[in-house]
């Protein structure tokens, strides 16, 4: 299983939100590059970066911070947040990002998402964020009428290879991840699932791996010390 430590950026700072609420933010640091280096020193090979300003407003407020992380080298980096045009995809890929994550646009313009998946293959992933089982968009502020699991099947049929699925109710809450949900998602043939939101123990990671989940994103559990990244990587990627 691939382990992606997460760096969420807002105003150039490393932050975590509670259940996607921009009003419930904890700032962990002002130097994203230092966190990336720390993760690498612990053995990380992958990194998940989210531009929270971009997710909410569609702007590029944290592009310079992301570029600085990429320039350090040594990590396969996936980036999400505000990527809604092919020009933005190309901007990140040309920078050296390994994979772009489409979120809101995947719901708002499904045909565009399918075209990008066909054109860029594994360089495109879709982030499916769900609240009470239904897909949420625009920085989790709006909830659609489509069930997240059904949407994942549609994405698979359209050629998307990787989905990063977040149960918003578990994100940043320290209550563990939604194992039952990921067991269901892992049955979708031809789609690689990354678990995101609430992963907080090695046992959960072992169970996710047993169900066939391809990767997991670790956020708050790393920042609070609940999980030790080196220990996790040694077991899950060793």
Phi and psi in degrees as a GROMACS rama.xvg file:
@    title "Ramachandran Plot"
@    xaxis  label "Phi"
@    yaxis  label "Psi"
@TYPE xy
-84.3712  137.032  UNK-2
-112.094  122.161  UNK-3
-112.315  99.7704  UNK-4
-63.5126  149.325  UNK-5
-112.792  140.765  UNK-6
-123.523  113.378  UNK-7
-100.078  129.285  UNK-8
-113.58  134.212  UNK-9
-143.254  119.385  UNK-10
59.8466  32.2627  UNK-11
79.4907  -2.42028  UNK-12
-101.173  153.857  UNK-13
-86.251  119.004  UNK-14
-135.044  167.457  UNK-15
-131.833  140.436  UNK-16
-104.474  152.608  UNK-17
-94.0869  115.165  UNK-18
50.508  38.6719  UNK-19
73.5288  10.4004  UNK-20
-87.3803  113.347  UNK-21
-65.6834  -16.6898  UNK-22
-85.5902  -7.53657  UNK-23
-121.707  75.9104  UNK-24
-111.93  137.848  UNK-25
-116.372  124.609  UNK-26
-90.8329  125.519  UNK-27
-104.398  -18.6461  UNK-28
-179.061  165.873  UNK-29
-111.409  2.98509  UNK-30
-126.218  88.4289  UNK-31
-57.9927  -34.7048  UNK-32
-63.8249  -35.1095  UNK-33
-64.7431  -40.0779  UNK-34
-65.471  -41.5115  UNK-35
-60.7587  -41.4564  UNK-36
-65.1904  -40.9441  UNK-37
-62.5371  -41.2766  UNK-38
-64.4005  -42.0695  UNK-39
-62.176  -41.6542  UNK-40
-63.24  -25.7338  UNK-41
-84.9864  -0.656396  UNK-42
105.965  3.1943  UNK-43
-64.5813  139.854  UNK-44
-113.197  -13.1791  UNK-45
-127.611  153.641  UNK-46
-146.02  135.029  UNK-47
-108.762  120.498  UNK-48
-121.834  131.497  UNK-49
-122.786  128.218  UNK-50
-89.2569  98.1455  UNK-51
-67.3039  -32.8564  UNK-52
-65.287  -41.3258  UNK-53
-64.7666  -39.5792  UNK-54
-60.9364  -36.6533  UNK-55
-86.1872  -40.3134  UNK-56
-114.914  -11.0402  UNK-57
77.0403  10.2936  UNK-58
-92.9287  -175.764  UNK-59
-115.67  42.8123  UNK-60
-60.2184  -28.4207  UNK-61
-111.433  17.9332  UNK-62
-61.0208  -42.591  UNK-63
-63.1954  -39.1031  UNK-64
-65.1116  -42.1505  UNK-65
-65.8457  -41.7828  UNK-66
-60.1596  -39.8309  UNK-67
-64.9604  -38.9479  UNK-68
-64.5158  -44.2126  UNK-69
-62.3006  -42.6297  UNK-70
-62.6468  -25.4304  UNK-71
-63.8827  -28.9908  UNK-72
76.0346  175.747  UNK-73
89.441  -5.20067  UNK-74
-134.09  142.984  UNK-75
-83.8608  118.604  UNK-76
-114.774  129.771  UNK-77
-109.324  140.987  UNK-78
-128.631  136.556  UNK-79
-136.214  166.566  UNK-80
112.809  98.3702  UNK-81
80.6788  14.5877  UNK-82
-89.1051  99.4773  UNK-83
-129.718  4.34625  UNK-84
-138.061  159.093  UNK-85
-66.6923  -32.1974  UNK-86
-60.5748  -39.7724  UNK-87
-67.8843  -39.6463  UNK-88
-57.9708  -49.0881  UNK-89
-63.4023  -36.923  UNK-90
-59.3123  -44.1312  UNK-91
-73.7426  -42.7418  UNK-92
-64.2149  -40.1706  UNK-93
-64.8073  -28.125  UNK-94
-68.3245  -27.3333  UNK-95
117.456  6.28718  UNK-96
-66.9491  139.859  UNK-97
-79.2526  -33.0421  UNK-98
-153.376  136.894  UNK-99
-102.078  138.922  UNK-100
-106.275  119.711  UNK-101
-93.0894  133.451  UNK-102
-120.816  -92.231  UNK-103
-53.8541  -43.2628  UNK-104
-62.4584  -27.5982  UNK-105
-64.5105  -30.4258  UNK-106
-85.4703  -44.6992  UNK-107
-72.1161  -33.4988  UNK-108
-139.891  80.38  UNK-109
-64.572  -36.6772  UNK-110
-63.2751  -40.5566  UNK-111
-60.1146  -44.5899  UNK-112
-61.3096  -43.7498  UNK-113
-61.831  -41.441  UNK-114
-63.3933  -43.3071  UNK-115
-65.7641  -38.4662  UNK-116
-63.8494  -40.4116  UNK-117
-68.2318  -38.2672  UNK-118
-77.2139  -41.007  UNK-119
-107.749  -5.2257  UNK-120
56.7111  -126.518  UNK-121
-70.7957  -3.89696  UNK-122
-82.7162  -0.115922  UNK-123
-120.688  132.87  UNK-124
-127.923  162.218  UNK-125
-118.529  130.412  UNK-126
-91.8635  115.747  UNK-127
-105.8  112.649  UNK-128
-108.782  126.198  UNK-129
-124.204  137.883  UNK-130
-118.433  120.909  UNK-131
55.3132  33.9474  UNK-132
89.3566  -7.68172  UNK-133
-111.466  145.575  UNK-134
-65.4679  131.688  UNK-135
-111.642  147.056  UNK-136
-134.841  177.04  UNK-137
53.8754  59.1115  UNK-138
64.8615  29.4145  UNK-139
72.459  12.3862  UNK-140
-81.9111  -25.6272  UNK-141
-118.029  142.517  UNK-142
-114.619  128.775  UNK-143
-83.732  -177.791  UNK-144
-98.4147  5.36257  UNK-145
-102.471  134.863  UNK-146
-69.2223  141.176  UNK-147
-59.8505  -41.8159  UNK-148
-65.9953  -40.1006  UNK-149
-64.2513  -39.5878  UNK-150
-63.0936  -39.5921  UNK-151
-60.6176  -39.4133  UNK-152
-65.1531  -40.2852  UNK-153
-63.6318  -40.4313  UNK-154
-62.3831  -44.8148  UNK-155
-58.0004  -44.6839  UNK-156
-64.9777  -26.0574  UNK-157
-86.1175  -4.28386  UNK-158
107.278  0.764662  UNK-159
-70.4635  134.833  UNK-160
-97.9956  -29.1229  UNK-161
-132.007  130.906  UNK-162
-121.279  132.239  UNK-163
-103.012  109.158  UNK-164
-107.386  124.391  UNK-165
-117.35  126.2  UNK-166
-89.1677  105.672  UNK-167
-56.9757  -35.3717  UNK-168
-63.3324  -21.5494  UNK-169
-97.5713  -14.0956  UNK-170
-69.6794  120.818  UNK-171
71.1033  8.40082  UNK-172
-94.769  -14.2131  UNK-173
69.7126  21.2185  UNK-174
-105.21  12.1518  UNK-175
86.5812  169.628  UNK-176
-96.3186  169.983  UNK-177
-91.0332  83.716  UNK-178
-62.936  -39.0589  UNK-179
-60.5328  -40.9713  UNK-180
-61.055  -46.2193  UNK-181
-70.2444  -28.2194  UNK-182
-62.0356  -40.7658  UNK-183
-68.3091  -44.4952  UNK-184
-62.3922  -36.6278  UNK-185
-66.7285  -13.5251  UNK-186
-83.4715  -6.59695  UNK-187
-77.6541  104.494  UNK-188
-65.9382  140.25  UNK-189
83.9467  5.60571  UNK-190
-125.84  125.981  UNK-191
-89.4815  129.588  UNK-192
-107.414  131.288  UNK-193
-106.523  125.869  UNK-194
-85.0518  132.982  UNK-195
-143.321  134.166  UNK-196
109.221  100.575  UNK-197
88.7475  -0.892256  UNK-198
-62.8018  120.795  UNK-199
-141.526  9.54439  UNK-200
-151.568  155.908  UNK-201
-64.1444  -35.5757  UNK-202
-63.1266  -39.8212  UNK-203
-61.5018  -42.9152  UNK-204
-63.3669  -41.4119  UNK-205
-61.2954  -42.6794  UNK-206
-67.0582  -40.3096  UNK-207
-59.8588  -42.6045  UNK-208
-64.6186  -40.7341  UNK-209
-62.4273  -33.2624  UNK-210
-77.7835  -12.7279  UNK-211
104.059  9.00654  UNK-212
-67.8581  135.051  UNK-213
-81.9686  -31.1763  UNK-214
-154.886  163.205  UNK-215
-139.56  143.145  UNK-216
-103.456  131.193  UNK-217
-113.31  125.584  UNK-218
-122.455  -96.292  UNK-219
-57.9173  -35.8646  UNK-220
-59.9109  -30.2332  UNK-221
-76.5323  -42.6377  UNK-222
-69.8119  -28.2416  UNK-223
-92.3962  -7.06981  UNK-224
85.4135  7.04718  UNK-225
-66.6783  -34.1885  UNK-226
-119.767  141.582  UNK-227
-99.1044  119.126  UNK-228
-60.4971  -42.7388  UNK-229
-61.2937  -42.3133  UNK-230
-63.4028  -43.9656  UNK-231
-60.7605  -47.8244  UNK-232
-66.0731  -41.2828  UNK-233
-58.821  -38.1617  UNK-234
-83.1029  -44.7862  UNK-235
-86.3933  -26.7336  UNK-236
-113.827  -7.8993  UNK-237
